[in-house]
Amino acid sequence: MQEEVDAAVATVVSSDDALAAQLAAGDAAAFATLYQRYFQAVYDFVQRTVRDPVLAEDVVQTSFLKAHQALLA
């Protein structure tokens, strides 16, 4: 069972790496996939931390924007 979990995690990580490489090459759809994959988890974490839904949205938006810029650099 643990081996299956490890294999699944490795697939997601390599998939994320591939998406990051695609984004660096100019593929906007790759960023959209990463955004859809991680938005809810990041938002939930930030919202629990700041306890303000509007502020959480701003923090998440800024975080994804900075990640996007870093991946393009």
N, CA, C and O atoms as a printed pandas DataFrame, in Angstrom:
     atom_number atom_name residue_name chain_id  residue_number  x_coord  y_coord  z_coord
0              1         N          MET        A               1    0.824   -1.191    0.000
1              2        CA          MET        A               1    0.000    0.000    0.000
2              3         C          MET        A               1    0.874    1.263    0.000
3              4         O          MET        A               1    0.627    2.181   -0.782
4              5         N          GLN        A               2    1.881    1.315    0.860
5              6        CA          GLN        A               2    2.756    2.489    0.917
6              7         C          GLN        A               2    3.477    2.692   -0.411
7              8         O          GLN        A               2    3.713    3.829   -0.821
8              9         N          GLU        A               3    3.825    1.610   -1.080
9             10        CA          GLU        A               3    4.512    1.726   -2.369
10            11         C          GLU        A               3    3.612    2.401   -3.397
11            12         O          GLU        A               3    4.091    3.180   -4.221
12            13         N          GLU        A               4    2.312    2.109   -3.357
13            14        CA          GLU        A               4    1.368    2.744   -4.280
14            15         C          GLU        A               4    1.253    4.234   -3.988
15            16         O          GLU        A               4    1.197    5.053   -4.905
16            17         N          VAL        A               5    1.218    4.576   -2.716
17            18        CA          VAL        A               5    1.157    5.989   -2.329
18            19         C          VAL        A               5    2.424    6.708   -2.774
19            20         O          VAL        A               5    2.355    7.805   -3.327
20            21         N          ASP        A               6    3.570    6.098   -2.535
21            22        CA          ASP        A               6    4.839    6.705   -2.943
22            23         C          ASP        A               6    4.877    6.916   -4.463
23            24         O          ASP        A               6    5.348    7.950   -4.938
24            25         N          ALA        A               7    4.389    5.949   -5.208
25            26        CA          ALA        A               7    4.364    6.058   -6.665
26            27         C          ALA        A               7    3.434    7.180   -7.108
27            28         O          ALA        A               7    3.755    7.919   -8.039
28            29         N          ALA        A               8    2.288    7.314   -6.455
29            30        CA          ALA        A               8    1.349    8.380   -6.791
30            31         C          ALA        A               8    1.949    9.748   -6.497
31            32         O          ALA        A               8    1.807   10.677   -7.292
32            33         N          VAL        A               9    2.616    9.871   -5.358
33            34        CA          VAL        A               9    3.258   11.140   -4.996
34            35         C          VAL        A               9    4.355   11.475   -6.000
35            36         O          VAL        A               9    4.478   12.625   -6.421
36            37         N          ALA        A              10    5.139   10.498   -6.380
37            38        CA          ALA        A              10    6.210   10.729   -7.355
38            39         C          ALA        A              10    5.629   11.181   -8.695
39            40         O          ALA        A              10    6.215   12.026   -9.372
40            41         N          THR        A              11    4.493   10.626   -9.074
41            42        CA          THR        A              11    3.846   11.019  -10.331
42            43         C          THR        A              11    3.397   12.471  -10.274
43            44         O          THR        A              11    3.608   13.221  -11.227
44            45         N          VAL        A              12    2.785   12.873   -9.178
45            46        CA          VAL        A              12    2.329   14.259   -9.045
46            47         C          VAL        A              12    3.516   15.210   -9.048
47            48         O          VAL        A              12    3.472   16.255   -9.698
48            49         N          VAL        A              13    4.579   14.858   -8.325
49            50        CA          VAL        A              13    5.760   15.720   -8.266
50            51         C          VAL        A              13    6.364   15.867   -9.653
51            52         O          VAL        A              13    6.681   16.980  -10.073
52            53         N          SER        A              14    6.528   14.764  -10.368
53            54        CA          SER        A              14    7.110   14.868  -11.707
54            55         C          SER        A              14    6.157   15.602  -12.633
55            56         O          SER        A              14    6.597   16.320  -13.532
56            57         N          SER        A              15    4.861   15.430  -12.427
57            58        CA          SER        A              15    3.883   16.163  -13.219
58            59         C          SER        A              15    3.995   17.659  -12.938
59            60         O          SER        A              15    3.945   18.471  -13.862
60            61         N          ASP        A              16    4.147   18.027  -11.664
61            62        CA          ASP        A              16    4.322   19.438  -11.311
62            63         C          ASP        A              16    5.599   19.989  -11.925
63            64         O          ASP        A              16    5.613   21.114  -12.426
64            65         N          ASP        A              17    6.669   19.208  -11.890
65            66        CA          ASP        A              17    7.928   19.638  -12.499
66            67         C          ASP        A              17    7.745   19.855  -14.002
67            68         O          ASP        A              17    8.243   20.831  -14.563
68            69         N          ALA        A              18    7.036   18.946  -14.636
69            70        CA          ALA        A              18    6.791   19.071  -16.076
70            71         C          ALA        A              18    5.944   20.305  -16.366
71            72         O          ALA        A              18    6.205   21.025  -17.329
72            73         N          LEU        A              19    4.937   20.550  -15.541
73            74        CA          LEU        A              19    4.103   21.735  -15.731
74            75         C          LEU        A              19    4.918   23.013  -15.532
75            76         O          LEU        A              19    4.738   23.981  -16.270
76            77         N          ALA        A              20    5.803   23.022  -14.550
77            78        CA          ALA        A              20    6.659   24.187  -14.325
78            79         C          ALA        A              20    7.563   24.422  -15.529
79            80         O          ALA        A              20    7.777   25.565  -15.933
80            81         N          ALA        A              21    8.086   23.361  -16.094
81            82        CA          ALA        A              21    8.941   23.494  -17.277
82            83         C          ALA        A              21    8.131   24.010  -18.465
83            84         O          ALA        A              21    8.609   24.841  -19.238
84            85         N          GLN        A              22    6.912   23.516  -18.603
85            86        CA          GLN        A              22    6.054   23.990  -19.695
86            87         C          GLN        A              22    5.728   25.469  -19.522
87            88         O          GLN        A              22    5.712   26.224  -20.493
88            89         N          LEU        A              23    5.470   25.877  -18.291
89            90        CA          LEU        A              23    5.186   27.283  -18.017
90            91         C          LEU        A              23    6.407   28.139  -18.361
91            92         O          LEU        A              23    6.275   29.194  -18.981
92            93         N          ALA        A              24    7.579   27.687  -17.960
93            94        CA          ALA        A              24    8.805   28.429  -18.256
94            95         C          ALA        A              24    9.004   28.580  -19.762
95            96         O          ALA        A              24    9.625   29.537  -20.225
96            97         N          ALA        A              25    8.467   27.618  -20.523
97            98        CA          ALA        A              25    8.558   27.679  -21.979
98            99         C          ALA        A              25    7.431   28.511  -22.592
99           100         O          ALA        A              25    7.349   28.647  -23.813
100          101         N          GLY        A              26    6.556   29.070  -21.737
101          102        CA          GLY        A              26    5.518   29.960  -22.232
102          103         C          GLY        A              26    4.124   29.368  -22.333
103          104         O          GLY        A              26    3.234   29.998  -22.906
104          105         N          ASP        A              27    3.911   28.181  -21.796
105          106        CA          ASP        A              27    2.604   27.521  -21.875
106          107         C          ASP        A              27    1.706   27.993  -20.725
107          108         O          ASP        A              27    1.841   27.525  -19.595
108          109         N          ALA        A              28    0.793   28.916  -21.021
109          110        CA          ALA        A              28   -0.102   29.467  -19.990
110          111         C          ALA        A              28   -1.043   28.413  -19.432
111          112         O          ALA        A              28   -1.448   28.502  -18.273
112          113         N          ALA        A              29   -1.394   27.428  -20.224
113          114        CA          ALA        A              29   -2.297   26.367  -19.760
114          115         C          ALA        A              29   -1.651   25.560  -18.633
115          116         O          ALA        A              29   -2.352   25.023  -17.776
116          117         N          ALA        A              30   -0.329   25.474  -18.632
117          118        CA          ALA        A              30    0.370   24.742  -17.570
118          119         C          ALA        A              30    0.156   25.437  -16.237
119          120         O          ALA        A              30   -0.058   24.780  -15.218
120          121         N          PHE        A              31    0.215   26.777  -16.240
121          122        CA          PHE        A              31   -0.028   27.505  -14.994
122          123         C          PHE        A              31   -1.472   27.337  -14.550
123          124         O          PHE        A              31   -1.739   27.198  -13.356
124          125         N          ALA        A              32   -2.387   27.347  -15.475
125          126        CA          ALA        A              32   -3.801   27.159  -15.138
126          127         C          ALA        A              32   -4.009   25.813  -14.453
127          128         O          ALA        A              32   -4.790   25.704  -13.508
128          129         N          THR        A              33   -3.315   24.801  -14.928
129          130        CA          THR        A              33   -3.426   23.472  -14.316
130          131         C          THR        A              33   -2.875   23.489  -12.889
131          132         O          THR        A              33   -3.504   22.962  -11.971
132          133         N          LEU        A              34   -1.706   24.092  -12.708
133          134        CA          LEU        A              34   -1.136   24.199  -11.363
134          135         C          LEU        A              34   -2.057   24.993  -10.442
135          136         O          LEU        A              34   -2.255   24.617   -9.287
136          137         N          TYR        A              35   -2.612   26.075  -10.943
137          138        CA          TYR        A              35   -3.522   26.913  -10.163
138          139         C          TYR        A              35   -4.740   26.103   -9.722
139          140         O          TYR        A              35   -5.108   26.113   -8.547
140          141         N          GLN        A              36   -5.355   25.410  -10.659
141          142        CA          GLN        A              36   -6.534   24.594  -10.336
142          143         C          GLN        A              36   -6.186   23.480   -9.359
143          144         O          GLN        A              36   -6.992   23.133   -8.495
144          145         N          ARG        A              37   -5.010   22.929   -9.492
145          146        CA          ARG        A              37   -4.599   21.821   -8.639
146          147         C          ARG        A              37   -4.387   22.261   -7.189
147          148         O          ARG        A              37   -4.702   21.511   -6.264
148          149         N          TYR        A              38   -3.856   23.472   -6.984
149          150        CA          TYR        A              38   -3.433   23.877   -5.643
150          151         C          TYR        A              38   -4.217   25.033   -5.025
151          152         O          TYR        A              38   -4.055   25.316   -3.838
152          153         N          PHE        A              39   -5.062   25.705   -5.807
153          154        CA          PHE        A              39   -5.749   26.881   -5.269
154          155         C          PHE        A              39   -6.497   26.577   -3.974
155          156         O          PHE        A              39   -6.306   27.270   -2.975
156          157         N          GLN        A              40   -7.339   25.559   -3.980
157          158        CA          GLN        A              40   -8.203   25.314   -2.824
158          159         C          GLN        A              40   -7.403   25.002   -1.565
159          160         O          GLN        A              40   -7.729   25.495   -0.485
160          161         N          ALA        A              41   -6.375   24.200   -1.693
161          162        CA          ALA        A              41   -5.557   23.860   -0.522
162          163         C          ALA        A              41   -4.833   25.091    0.017
163          164         O          ALA        A              41   -4.769   25.298    1.228
164          165         N          VAL        A              42   -4.289   25.905   -0.882
165          166        CA          VAL        A              42   -3.589   27.115   -0.449
166          167         C          VAL        A              42   -4.583   28.088    0.179
167          168         O          VAL        A              42   -4.313   28.668    1.231
168          169         N          TYR        A              43   -5.727   28.261   -0.468
169          170        CA          TYR        A              43   -6.743   29.169    0.069
170          171         C          TYR        A              43   -7.195   28.714    1.454
171          172         O          TYR        A              43   -7.270   29.521    2.381
172          173         N          ASP        A              44   -7.495   27.427    1.595
173          174        CA          ASP        A              44   -7.957   26.921    2.894
174          175         C          ASP        A              44   -6.926   27.191    3.989
175          176         O          ASP        A              44   -7.279   27.618    5.088
176          177         N          PHE        A              45   -5.664   26.943    3.688
177          178        CA          PHE        A              45   -4.600   27.189    4.660
178          179         C          PHE        A              45   -4.531   28.668    5.041
179          180         O          PHE        A              45   -4.493   29.014    6.222
180          181         N          VAL        A              46   -4.517   29.529    4.031
181          182        CA          VAL        A              46   -4.395   30.967    4.291
182          183         C          VAL        A              46   -5.630   31.472    5.038
183          184         O          VAL        A              46   -5.508   32.277    5.961
184          185         N          GLN        A              47   -6.798   31.012    4.653
185          186        CA          GLN        A              47   -8.022   31.477    5.304
186          187         C          GLN        A              47   -8.037   31.088    6.784
187          188         O          GLN        A              47   -8.468   31.872    7.629
188          189         N          ARG        A              48   -7.570   29.883    7.093
189          190        CA          ARG        A              48   -7.481   29.471    8.498
190          191         C          ARG        A              48   -6.468   30.329    9.249
191          192         O          ARG        A              48   -6.626   30.579   10.444
192          193         N          THR        A              49   -5.442   30.772    8.558
193          194        CA          THR        A              49   -4.396   31.562    9.193
194          195         C          THR        A              49   -4.841   33.005    9.437
195          196         O          THR        A              49   -4.661   33.538   10.532
196          197         N          VAL        A              50   -5.424   33.634    8.412
197          198        CA          VAL        A              50   -5.779   35.054    8.544
198          199         C          VAL        A              50   -7.209   35.276    9.023
199          200         O          VAL        A              50   -7.549   36.363    9.489
200          201         N          ARG        A              51   -8.040   34.253    8.911
201          202        CA          ARG        A              51   -9.442   34.307    9.365
202          203         C          ARG        A              51  -10.237   35.449    8.747
203          204         O          ARG        A              51  -11.084   36.066    9.394
204          205         N          ASP        A              52   -9.941   35.711    7.489
205          206        CA          ASP        A              52  -10.665   36.747    6.741
206          207         C          ASP        A              52  -10.703   36.298    5.277
207          208         O          ASP        A              52   -9.669   36.308    4.610
208          209         N          PRO        A              53  -11.874   35.904    4.766
209          210        CA          PRO        A              53  -11.946   35.351    3.408
210          211         C          PRO        A              53  -11.445   36.310    2.319
211          212         O          PRO        A              53  -10.799   35.878    1.365
212          213         N          VAL        A              54  -11.734   37.575    2.458
213          214        CA          VAL        A              54  -11.300   38.544    1.439
214          215         C          VAL        A              54   -9.785   38.701    1.466
215          216         O          VAL        A              54   -9.140   38.710    0.417
216          217         N          LEU        A              55   -9.221   38.823    2.650
217          218        CA          LEU        A              55   -7.770   38.921    2.779
218          219         C          LEU        A              55   -7.110   37.636    2.288
219          220         O          LEU        A              55   -6.060   37.681    1.646
220          221         N          ALA        A              56   -7.711   36.509    2.584
221          222        CA          ALA        A              56   -7.165   35.227    2.123
222          223         C          ALA        A              56   -7.109   35.179    0.601
223          224         O          ALA        A              56   -6.120   34.717    0.033
224          225         N          GLU        A              57   -8.159   35.652   -0.063
225          226        CA          GLU        A              57   -8.157   35.680   -1.528
226          227         C          GLU        A              57   -7.023   36.559   -2.047
227          228         O          GLU        A              57   -6.341   36.198   -3.006
228          229         N          ASP        A              58   -6.825   37.707   -1.417
229          230        CA          ASP        A              58   -5.736   38.608   -1.833
230          231         C          ASP        A              58   -4.369   37.964   -1.643
231          232         O          ASP        A              58   -3.506   38.057   -2.516
232          233         N          VAL        A              59   -4.176   37.314   -0.509
233          234        CA          VAL        A              59   -2.901   36.663   -0.225
234          235         C          VAL        A              59   -2.637   35.538   -1.228
235          236         O          VAL        A              59   -1.525   35.400   -1.737
236          237         N          VAL        A              60   -3.655   34.749   -1.501
237          238        CA          VAL        A              60   -3.493   33.635   -2.441
238          239         C          VAL        A              60   -3.211   34.166   -3.847
239          240         O          VAL        A              60   -2.337   33.652   -4.545
240          241         N          GLN        A              61   -3.948   35.188   -4.258
241          242        CA          GLN        A              61   -3.726   35.760   -5.584
242          243         C          GLN        A              61   -2.291   36.285   -5.699
243          244         O          GLN        A              61   -1.618   36.039   -6.700
244          245         N          THR        A              62   -1.830   36.995   -4.691
245          246        CA          THR        A              62   -0.464   37.516   -4.701
246          247         C          THR        A              62    0.554   36.379   -4.723
247          248         O          THR        A              62    1.564   36.457   -5.423
248          249         N          SER        A              63    0.288   35.339   -3.965
249          250        CA          SER        A              63    1.209   34.195   -3.919
250          251         C          SER        A              63    1.315   33.507   -5.272
251          252         O          SER        A              63    2.415   33.188   -5.723
252          253         N          PHE        A              64    0.179   33.277   -5.922
253          254        CA          PHE        A              64    0.212   32.641   -7.241
254          255         C          PHE        A              64    0.854   33.553   -8.277
255          256         O          PHE        A              64    1.560   33.074   -9.164
256          257         N          LEU        A              65    0.622   34.851   -8.182
257          258        CA          LEU        A              65    1.258   35.785   -9.096
258          259         C          LEU        A              65    2.780   35.743   -8.946
259          260         O          LEU        A              65    3.501   35.723   -9.944
260          261         N          LYS        A              66    3.264   35.730   -7.715
261          262        CA          LYS        A              66    4.711   35.666   -7.481
262          263         C          LYS        A              66    5.282   34.324   -7.960
263          264         O          LYS        A              66    6.377   34.278   -8.521
264          265         N          ALA        A              67    4.548   33.251   -7.742
265          266        CA          ALA        A              67    5.009   31.945   -8.241
266          267         C          ALA        A              67    5.086   31.959   -9.771
267          268         O          ALA        A              67    6.047   31.458  -10.354
268          269         N          HIS        A              68    4.087   32.526  -10.403
269          270        CA          HIS        A              68    4.055   32.621  -11.875
270          271         C          HIS        A              68    5.259   33.410  -12.373
271          272         O          HIS        A              68    5.945   32.982  -13.301
272          273         N          GLN        A              69    5.513   34.556  -11.761
273          274        CA          GLN        A              69    6.650   35.385  -12.162
274          275         C          GLN        A              69    7.974   34.667  -11.949
275          276         O          GLN        A              69    8.874   34.758  -12.784
276          277         N          ALA        A              70    8.095   33.958  -10.837
277          278        CA          ALA        A              70    9.338   33.235  -10.555
278          279         C          ALA        A              70    9.576   32.102  -11.555
279          280         O          ALA        A              70   10.710   31.846  -11.959
280          281         N          LEU        A              71    8.505   31.438  -11.943
281          282        CA          LEU        A              71    8.655   30.338  -12.900
282          283         C          LEU        A              71    8.993   30.845  -14.300
283          284         O          LEU        A              71    9.590   30.124  -15.099
284          285         N          LEU        A              72    8.616   32.070  -14.589
285          286        CA          LEU        A              72    8.938   32.647  -15.901
286          287         C          LEU        A              72   10.342   33.255  -15.948
287          288         O          LEU        A              72   10.891   33.479  -17.027
288          289         N          ALA        A              73   10.914   33.516  -14.777
289          290        CA          ALA        A              73   12.240   34.174  -14.741
290          291         C          ALA        A              73   13.363   33.225  -15.091
291          292         O          ALA        A              73   14.528   33.623  -15.104
